[in-house]
Every structure is written in structure tokens, then in C-alpha cells.
Amino acid sequence: MVSAFLYCRAIIKKQATPERTTWLLWATIPFVATVIALRGGAGLAALPVFASGLAPLIVLSVAIILRSGKWSFSVLSIVCLIIAVISLVIEVFGSSFVAALAVLSAEFAATLPTLAKSWKSPRTESVGAYILSFISASTALLAVNRWTIQQASFPILVMILMAAIVLIIVLRRRVSNE
């Protein structure tokens, strides 16, 4: 939630302009992952995953209210949303392993527009928010009570994706200063 606060503050100060489609998917997919984790026996270990969906929902709301950022409903974004919905349907019918794989695919694909935006315009992102998101995802691993793909894979993927965004922002900012 602190990372959401930092990103919202950056939006208000016009230091960040979110890629709204990614943030919408980042808000939706963790809620599906929470259901999968709960069905997999995660218990309270699912709370950080749930929070990882609530934070982007807050950022997206602020972005819409302040008319910051843009929507980019590309084929990739629509496919991500469809994958998330399909994974929820798969989960309802009992195949949590397959649903977890679908959610991981959707989360990865959902991040691609922001990775591209970070590459092209690194100064339109809040590196601190992504660092805190990485830390938040790592705390979810502390709560894992049984190391299964349903419980551990989502926070691990989020850590990898947030680290990639941070590296791109930092490296691209250094290159643009030279």
C-alpha cells in the first residue's frame, strides 16, 4: 500500500504517468491469484497477494480521477484480460495448477506495456514504488506455509517483474543522462 501511495504522489506531482491498461490488469489478476492461493490452502499467505491487487486499483482510480496516463487496449492487453477470466473459470472447476499457470501468464503479459513504457520514457515512472512492490512481494514468501506453485509462484513472478522494471528505469535514466 505504501508503494501505491508513492505512485499516487508521483501522479499528483506529475512525475509519473501510468500505463492504465497495465494497472487495470495488475488490479484484476491478483484477485484471481488470491482465489487460487486460497483454494490451494494458502490462508493468510494470500493476504499480500490480495493487497497486490488493491494497490494498483487505488493507483488506477487516482490516475482516472486526475486524467493521468493513457489506455492502450492492444491485442496483448485484451488477451491478458481473457487469460485472467479463463483462469478464474478453470479455478472454479477445480484445476488450480492450470489456473495458476494461466494467471502467471496473464501477469507477465500485463506487465509488458509498462516494461515497454519504462524503456521508452523512464522518467515517467516512480522507481521507488516499484522497489517497494518488490519488497511487498517478497514478504508474501514469508507467509507461504506449503511451497506449491499455487502459493509461491505469483509473488516470485511479481518480484522478478518489479526488479526488471526497476533495472530498466535506472539503467535507461543513466543512459539518457550521458
C-alpha positions in Angstrom: 0.0 0.0 0.0 3.0 2.3 0.6 4.1 1.7 -3.0 0.6 2.8 -4.2 0.8 5.9 -2.0 4.2 6.7 -3.6 3.0 6.2 -7.1 -0.2 8.3 -6.4 2.0 11.0 -5.0 4.1 10.9 -8.2 1.0 11.1 -10.3 -0.2 14.2 -8.4 3.2 15.8 -8.8 3.2 14.9 -12.5 6.3 12.8 -12.0 4.6 9.6 -13.2 2.1 8.8 -15.8 0.7 5.3 -15.5 0.1 2.9 -18.4 -3.6 2.4 -17.3 -4.1 -0.9 -19.1 -1.3 -2.5 -17.1 -2.6 -1.0 -13.9 -6.1 -2.4 -14.6 -4.7 -5.8 -15.2 -2.4 -5.6 -12.2 -5.5 -4.8 -10.1 -7.6 -7.7 -11.6 -5.1 -10.6 -11.9 -4.0 -10.7 -8.2 -7.7 -11.1 -7.2 -7.8 -14.2 -9.3 -4.5 -15.3 -7.9 -5.9 -14.8 -4.4 -8.7 -17.2 -5.1 -6.3 -19.7 -6.5 -4.0 -19.4 -3.5 -6.9 -19.7 -1.0 -8.1 -22.8 -2.9 -4.5 -24.1 -2.7 -4.6 -23.8 1.1 -2.7 -20.5 1.5 -4.8 -19.0 4.2 -3.2 -15.7 5.4 -0.4 -16.1 2.9 -2.9 -14.9 0.3 -3.3 -11.5 2.0 -0.2 -9.9 0.4 -1.4 -11.2 -3.0 -4.8 -9.6 -2.4 -3.1 -6.4 -1.4 -1.0 -6.5 -4.5 -4.3 -6.1 -6.4 -5.8 -3.5 -4.1 -2.8 -1.2 -4.5 -3.0 -1.0 -8.3 -6.7 -0.4 -8.1 -6.0 2.7 -5.9 -3.4 3.9 -8.4 -5.7 3.4 -11.3 -8.5 5.2 -9.6 -6.2 8.2 -8.9 -5.0 8.2 -12.5 -8.5 8.2 -13.9 -9.7 10.9 -11.5 -6.6 13.1 -12.3 -6.7 12.2 -16.0 -3.2 10.9 -15.9 -1.7 8.3 -18.1 -3.5 6.6 -21.0 -5.3 3.4 -22.0 -3.6 1.2 -24.6 -6.0 -1.6 -25.3 -3.7 -3.6 -27.5 -4.3 -7.1 -28.6 -1.9 -8.2 -25.9 -3.9 -6.4 -23.2 -7.1 -7.9 -24.3 -5.5 -11.4 -24.4 -4.3 -10.8 -20.8 -7.7 -10.0 -19.6 -9.2 -13.0 -21.4 -6.5 -15.2 -19.8 -7.3 -13.9 -16.3 -11.0 -14.6 -16.8 -10.4 -18.1 -18.2 -8.0 -18.8 -15.3 -10.8 -17.9 -12.9 -13.2 -20.2 -14.7 -10.6 -23.0 -14.7 -10.2 -22.4 -10.9 -13.9 -22.7 -10.3 -13.9 -26.1 -11.9 -11.0 -27.3 -9.8 -7.8 -27.2 -11.7 -5.8 -24.8 -9.6 -2.5 -25.8 -11.0 -3.6 -24.9 -14.6 -5.3 -21.8 -13.3 -2.1 -20.7 -11.6 -0.1 -21.1 -14.8 -2.8 -19.0 -16.7 -2.6 -16.3 -14.0 1.2 -16.2 -14.2 1.0 -15.9 -18.0 -1.6 -13.0 -17.7 0.6 -11.2 -15.0 3.7 -11.4 -17.2 1.8 -10.2 -20.3 0.1 -7.4 -18.3 3.5 -6.1 -17.3 4.8 -5.9 -20.9 3.2 -2.5 -21.7 4.8 -0.9 -18.6 8.1 -2.5 -19.4 8.0 -1.0 -22.8 6.9 2.4 -21.5 9.7 2.3 -18.9 12.2 1.6 -21.7 10.9 4.5 -23.9 10.2 7.0 -21.1 11.9 6.0 -17.9 11.3 9.4 -16.3 7.6 8.9 -16.4 7.8 6.1 -13.8 8.3 6.0 -10.0 11.3 3.8 -9.3 10.6 3.9 -5.5 7.1 2.5 -5.9 8.4 -0.5 -7.9 11.1 -1.1 -5.3 8.5 -1.2 -2.6 6.3 -3.5 -4.7 9.3 -5.9 -5.0 9.7 -5.8 -1.2 6.0 -6.4 -0.7 6.0 -9.4 -3.0 9.0 -10.8 -1.1 7.0 -10.6 2.2 4.4 -12.9 0.7 7.0 -15.6 0.5 7.5 -15.4 4.3 3.9 -16.4 4.8 4.0 -19.4 2.5 3.1 -22.5 4.5 3.4 -25.1 1.7 5.7 -24.4 -1.3 3.4 -25.1 -4.2 3.0 -23.3 -7.5 -0.4 -22.0 -6.3 1.1 -20.4 -3.2 4.6 -19.3 -4.2 4.7 -18.6 -7.9 2.8 -15.4 -8.1 4.9 -13.4 -5.5 8.1 -14.8 -7.1 6.9 -13.6 -10.6 6.0 -10.2 -9.2 9.4 -9.9 -7.6 11.1 -10.7 -11.0 8.8 -8.3 -12.9 9.3 -5.4 -10.4 13.1 -6.0 -10.4 13.0 -5.8 -14.2 11.1 -2.6 -14.2 13.5 -1.0 -11.6 16.5 -2.1 -13.6 15.1 -0.7 -16.9 14.2 2.6 -15.3 17.5 3.1 -13.5 19.7 2.0 -16.5 17.7 4.0 -19.1 17.8 7.1 -16.9 21.6 6.8 -16.6 21.9 6.3 -20.4 19.7 9.4 -21.0 22.0 11.5 -18.7 25.1 10.6 -20.6 
